[in-house]
Amino acid sequence: MDEADTDCLHVEERGATFESPWRFEPLAELMLCLAWSHPRLGKRRTPLTGVVVDSRKLTDGWYETIVLFNDLHSDQRARVREFASMVR
């Protein structure tokens, strides 16, 4: 399990782009877990499964990965929107 700061993460309903020291093979299934603190509701967490579209080398030992989310349920889409609004 790896954790990453949101500085190198862009999430929207269709997918995510993030930077990491890991390179992932295209078409690999990847689970991301978004975790954040909501001012009123406290700690929030939602797991999302997606497919790696690309994982390209940025520098030595650092990669940018693009993940396309599988069909998200409406509650998952709402949580992704909530997460995105909280980390901007």
Secondary structure as UniProt FT lines:
FT   HELIX           6..8
FT   STRAND          9..12
FT   TURN            13..14
FT   STRAND          15..20
FT   TURN            26..27
FT   STRAND          29..38
FT   TURN            39..41
FT   STRAND          42..59
FT   TURN            60..61
FT   STRAND          62..69
FT   HELIX           74..87
//
